[in-house]
């Protein structure tokens, strides 16, 4: 398969090859509603029942004659409950639920409503459906369409003393989101014969919020591991992977077991991942919060691996030196597990999915008799979690005990993320140097995670996607914003004097160095 690369600007202004087929970084702002981060989302309106007895959103431009068409895409509902209505209103009388002739709505339950009275009309509709509205201001009629199919003429005899009507949506029970489309370039379906686009207009909401458009942030592959952290708010680091399925999530900053309640993350997709508003968007899609997502490609669909004593399920990207391994413990000492890579992993991060245990981590520079925990600040410890045995080109080792239970225990499920160095792309390393000595990786990193091993300190994560534009003393990118794998803290700037300077063949630690030793994982 090989490591495909594209060219981006280098530290000194030149072009350098950067791999985008196996790892990428995305920054985005939460919407609290359903959308694919790769595609982005157009402007929409969220109606919040509770802030008003009758919540509605409407356009500022009305038409009083001629044939005009607009669409509304139903974005999200309150679970299985749906009360969204799409139609037109006459603002001369004020928008109220009981005034007849001031509103003409097609409801998601299939009824049509004018005033507070509803009668049977057309098909029910759901989030994802597109409702077309054909308003004939001359004949004074309204016809609705569901996904391009006419539901028949809904209303006739619209009032003429105040002839202008305005596009609108409304709800009386739940919080729901929909998207107006007023121009031909936005339409999913062609207007009926003889009808023209409604025309550009702004939107306002009573008992709701107008949501700005969110630009798409596509990546070049379907990720198998997505690690998301809020930059603006103190929340958990949330990890999702293809072997555990959705909405299963883990927190790198906690010993918590795998959580499966829907809470904002929907799916891993061909151009990134999708989110929704479940649980208010949870810790990955709360409206207005800013996020970063680090995305890895493993091997796609997982396969069975019998290289070890314990049969594992593996998704491996051998070219990129990364695999995801899932297995079930058996409580036997010294058991091995196949990892699916072509070289021995130098970094293995293991989490018990069923028991609240640390994220037990093997790092080759520390040796097989030591471990370090991803979820803690603690210095490296000595314990036989890996049976005091280094990984081979086919397997890594585990140890089972009631007291530990971090890498093997009967009936418990485990997930492991395995990495090894790849020339020009990925480096697992160790240094004890001071701030002024360059750490050579053989490529310009885009992402670095590092941890002091001899003293208690955090796991620091930095990436050039969040680079602020400042040049370091060696002409490289001085990256100051950092996040912490083992902590809920929001994004912070580097310590006084700078953070890490990324250069074309490595990095300078600046303030992130320690004579007791630092392990790191760097990715181009």
Buried (B, 14 or more C-beta within 10 A) or exposed (E): EEBEBEEEEBBEEEEBBBBBBBBBBBBBBBBBBBBBBBBBBBBBBBBBBEEBEBBBBBBEBBBEEEBBBBBBBBBBBBEEEBBBBBBBBBBEBEBBBEBEBBBBBBBBBBBBBBBEEBEEBBEEBEBEBBBBBBBBBEEBBBBBBBEEEEBEBBBEEBBEEBBBBBBBBBBBBBBBBBBBBBEEEBBEBEBBEEBEBBEEBEBEBBBBBBBEEBEBBBBBBBBBBBBBBBBBBEBBBBBBBBBBEBBBBBBBBBBBBBBEEEBBBBBBBEBBBBBBBBBBBBBBBBBEBBBBBBBBBBBEEBEEBEBBBBBBBBBBBBBBBBBBBBBBBBBEEBBBBBBBBEBBBBBBBBBBBBBEBBBBBBBBBBBBBBBBBBBBBBBBBEBBBBBBBBBBEBBBBBBBBEEBBBBBBEEBBBBBBBBBBBEEBBBBBBBEBEBEEBBEBBBBBBBBBBBBBEEEBBBBBBBBBBBEEEEBEBEBBBBBBBBBBBBBBBBBEBEEEBBBBBBBBBBBBBBBBBEEBBBBBBBB
